[in-house]
């Protein structure tokens, strides 16, 4: 049986496989198939945890991907779903209700931002107020202090600053 049998008929798989084949023709020194296998394994993992199919997951990932798959597919963008590191919601509205209006904790300045992706908190630096401007999508992400959320009806996940409403939940044993 083909190791990719449950996803090999997907448009997303076909698109990714085409990119892998092009890279294999250009560069014979790297194992691009290992990345393909990792992606398939992650899609299956997400399917198991969310109730979606691996095809739905991979199709959604490939629809969103707008840069090289070797950089796009990695643990920081498609993390393994485990307690405390990833929260899953059925709908965007369910996510919004859970987050509430309390804002988001910036991992860099510890201020409370209104934006879950970019800090809009003012910091006092040498007697002047400056905006922190830390970005969760930057090189260092959320510094291990944020969270990854996945919304099933969008088949999409993303890293965000930790919602203030969830801080107490995270600190409980």
Order of alpha helices (4+ residues) and beta strands (2+ residues): alpha-alpha-alpha-alpha-beta-alpha-beta-beta-beta-beta-beta-beta-beta-alpha
